Amino acid sequence: MNVVAFNGSPHQEGNTYHALKMVLEELEKEGIKTEIINVGNKKVNGCVACLKCHKSRDQRCQQSKDQVNDWIQQMVKADGIILGSPVHFASASATMTAFLDRAFYVAGANGGLFRHKVGTAVVAVRRAGATVTLDQLHRYLLYAEMFLPSSNYWNITHGAMPGEVLQDAEGCQTMSVLGRNMAFLMKSIQQGKDTLTAPQQVRKVFTNFIH
């Protein structure tokens, strides 16, 4: 099994990186391969609502001048996905949001590419806005019918300068518990595939409230 983590911070080894690493270290102890992909320090355009991914259904966004399509395929191949972001004005970083909008829209246009994968999110913050940002990241996962592991507190670490989150004892414990619970959930799902039949996917109903 393998997990791919996305670092939405413009700082490649800032506090978001350290938060992700704490989770990944627990996964690696359980024999799960891990990888961090840096998104926040790349140039990523936002979704332009062209709807071409719905027409082509080739698991690709029609914008091809950045790495989003490569990242989508790494998510498709992964058993687990972790989204990490700093807090910018009580939300995820702009680059991370642009990436996620496109990746999850492509996933939905192609029959639910991430459905029933295990996914979670972590947030690094100096002071406030973390729970709003965490909720934002979780909503991508929930919309995609992914399974979310829990920890013993919200998946948040506090620190200003790079590495300061490592001094947040409660935040460090939260990340470690999250990693262990994620490994357990992934292994449980893998084992259950031998004895259980997954719920059949349904065709999504869209209701337009102006009619």
Stockholm file with secondary structure:
# STOCKHOLM 1.0

chainA/1-211         MNVVAFNGSPHQEGNTYHALKMVLEELEKEGIKTEIINVGNKKVNGCVACLKCHKSRDQRCQQSKDQVNDWIQQMVKADGIILGSPVHFASASATMTAFLDRAFYVAGANGGLFRHKVGTAVVAVRRAGATVTLDQLHRYLLYAEMFLPSSNYWNITHGAMPGEVLQDAEGCQTMSVLGRNMAFLMKSIQQGKDTLTAPQQVRKVFTNFIH
#=GR chainA/1-211 SS CEEEEEECCSSTTSHHHHHHHHHHHHHHHTTCEEEEEECTTSCCCCCCCCCHHHHHCSSCCSCCSSSHHHHHHHHHHCSEEEEEEECSSSSCCHHHHHHHHHHHHHHHHTTCTTTTCEEEEEEEESSSCHHHHHHHHHHHHHHTTCBCCCCSSCSEEECSSTTGGGGCHHHHHHHHHHHHHHHHHHHHHHHHTTTCCCCCCCCCCCCCTTC
#=GC SS_cons         CEEEEEECCSSTTSHHHHHHHHHHHHHHHTTCEEEEEECTTSCCCCCCCCCHHHHHCSSCCSCCSSSHHHHHHHHHHCSEEEEEEECSSSSCCHHHHHHHHHHHHHHHHTTCTTTTCEEEEEEEESSSCHHHHHHHHHHHHHHTTCBCCCCSSCSEEECSSTTGGGGCHHHHHHHHHHHHHHHHHHHHHHHHTTTCCCCCCCCCCCCCTTC
//
